[in-house]
Amino acid sequence: MNLVKWPDEILLKRASNVSDISDAIEDINDSVQVMRDNNGLGLAAPQVGISKRFFILDEARLSEIDEREPSGEILVMINPVILDGFGEIVSQEGCLSVPGEIFNVPRASFITVRFQDIDGRDRKEDFSGLTAIVIQHEHDHLDGIVLVERESLERRRDIREKLSA
C-alpha cells in the first residue's frame, strides 16, 4: 500500500460508505503503517487509494499535543459525520498527499462527530484543538477535497510542477 499524491483522481472524488467493517480491517491496519512511515497525524482511505469513508488518527500523538486523555493509540473513524462545529481559527496545515506544502485553512475550533469505531460501535464525541483540525482535514479527503484545490490556479500549477519533478 502506497501513499497517493495529488492530483490523483481518487483524491478528488467522494468516497463510499463502509458497509462491512470486517472487510476494511486489513486496509485500516495497512493505513496505520503508511501513516507512521510518513510521520502523519492522520490518514484518510483515499490517500492510500481506497475510496471508502474511513480515516485514522494518531491518537497517542494528538492527545499529547491537546493535553487530553487518549482513547487508545490509534483512533479509527468509519463513516464519520461532522454534526456541528463552532469557533473559527486559521490553521497552517500540511498534507501527506501534497508533500512539502503548507496551506492556511479556516477551521472550526470545536466539533462534534458521529462515527463507528473499529469495533463497529456507534459513537458521538466532541473534539477541540489540533485533533478537531486533523479530523476536519481527513474528513475533507473523504469528500474529495484536497487543500491544494482551494488555492489559486497559479499556485496549483507550481505545486503540480514540484510534485512531478
C-alpha positions in Angstrom: 0.0 0.0 0.0 1.4 3.4 -1.1 0.6 7.0 -0.4 -1.4 8.6 -3.2 -0.2 12.1 -4.3 -2.3 14.9 -5.7 -3.6 15.3 -8.4 -4.5 11.6 -8.5 -8.2 11.2 -9.4 -9.1 9.1 -6.3 -8.3 12.1 -4.1 -10.8 14.3 -6.0 -14.0 12.2 -5.6 -16.4 11.5 -2.7 -15.6 8.2 -1.0 -18.3 5.5 -0.5 -19.6 4.4 2.9 -18.1 1.3 4.5 -20.9 -1.3 4.7 -18.9 -4.1 6.4 -16.2 -3.1 8.8 -14.7 -6.6 8.7 -13.9 -6.0 5.0 -11.9 -2.8 5.9 -9.8 -4.1 8.8 -6.8 -5.1 6.7 -6.9 -1.8 4.9 -7.1 0.1 8.2 -4.1 -1.8 9.6 -2.1 -1.1 6.4 -3.1 2.5 6.6 -1.7 2.8 10.1 1.7 1.7 8.8 1.7 4.2 5.9 0.7 7.0 8.3 3.6 6.1 10.6 6.1 5.7 7.8 5.2 9.2 6.6 5.1 10.8 10.1 1.4 11.7 9.7 -1.1 12.7 12.4 -3.9 11.3 10.4 -4.6 9.5 7.1 -7.8 9.1 5.1 -8.5 6.0 3.0 -8.4 7.8 -0.4 -4.8 8.8 0.4 -3.8 5.2 0.1 -6.0 4.5 -3.0 -9.1 3.3 -1.2 -12.4 5.1 -2.0 -14.1 4.3 1.3 -15.2 6.6 4.2 -12.8 5.9 6.9 -9.7 7.6 8.4 -7.3 7.1 11.2 -5.7 9.4 13.7 -2.5 9.0 15.7 -4.5 9.4 19.0 -1.4 9.0 21.1 0.5 11.9 19.5 -2.6 14.1 19.2 -3.7 13.6 22.8 -0.2 14.7 24.0 -0.4 17.9 21.9 -4.0 18.6 23.0 -3.2 17.6 26.6 -6.1 15.2 27.0 -6.5 11.5 27.8 -6.1 9.3 24.7 -8.8 6.8 23.9 -6.1 4.5 22.5 -3.0 4.6 20.3 -5.0 4.9 17.0 -8.5 6.3 16.6 -10.4 4.9 13.6 -13.4 6.8 12.4 -15.6 4.9 10.0 -18.4 6.7 8.1 -17.8 9.9 10.1 -20.2 12.8 10.0 -19.3 16.2 11.4 -22.6 17.1 13.2 -21.6 20.6 14.4 -18.7 22.9 14.6 -18.1 26.3 16.1 -15.4 28.8 16.7 -13.0 29.7 13.9 -9.3 29.5 13.7 -6.9 29.6 10.7 -4.8 26.5 10.7 -1.5 26.0 9.0 -1.7 22.5 7.5 0.4 20.2 5.5 -0.9 17.1 3.7 0.8 13.8 3.1 -0.6 13.8 -0.4 0.9 17.2 -1.2 4.3 16.9 0.4 6.3 20.0 1.2 3.5 22.5 1.0 1.7 24.4 3.8 -1.8 25.8 3.5 -3.7 28.3 5.6 -7.2 26.9 6.2 -10.1 28.2 8.2 -11.4 25.5 10.6 -13.9 25.2 13.4 -12.2 25.2 16.9 -14.7 22.7 18.3 -16.6 19.9 16.5 -19.0 17.1 17.3 -18.5 13.9 15.2 -20.7 10.8 14.8 -18.8 7.7 13.6 -18.3 4.0 14.0 -15.2 2.8 15.7 -13.1 -0.3 14.7 -15.4 -2.5 16.8 -18.5 -1.3 15.0 -19.8 0.7 17.9 -21.7 3.9 17.1 -20.0 6.9 18.8 -20.6 10.6 19.1 -17.8 12.7 20.5 -16.7 16.3 20.9 -13.2 17.3 19.8 -11.1 20.5 20.0 -7.6 21.7 19.4 -5.4 20.0 16.9 -7.5 16.9 17.0 -10.5 18.8 15.7 -8.4 20.3 12.9 -7.0 16.9 11.8 -10.5 15.4 11.8 -11.8 18.2 9.6 -8.8 17.7 7.3 -9.2 14.0 6.9 -13.0 14.3 6.6 -12.4 16.7 3.6 -10.4 13.9 2.0 -13.5 11.7 2.2 -15.5 14.3 0.3 -12.8 14.6 -2.4 -11.5 17.9 -1.1 -7.7 18.4 -1.1 -6.2 21.6 0.3 -4.4 22.4 -2.9 -7.7 22.6 -4.8 -8.6 25.7 -2.7 -5.5 27.5 -4.0 -5.1 29.8 -7.0 -4.6 28.3 -10.4 -1.0 29.7 -10.4 -0.2 28.1 -7.1 -1.8 24.7 -8.2 0.4 24.8 -11.3 3.5 25.5 -9.3 2.8 22.7 -6.9 2.0 20.3 -9.7 5.3 21.1 -11.3 7.2 20.5 -8.0 5.4 17.1 -7.4 6.1 15.9 -10.9 9.8 16.8 -10.9 
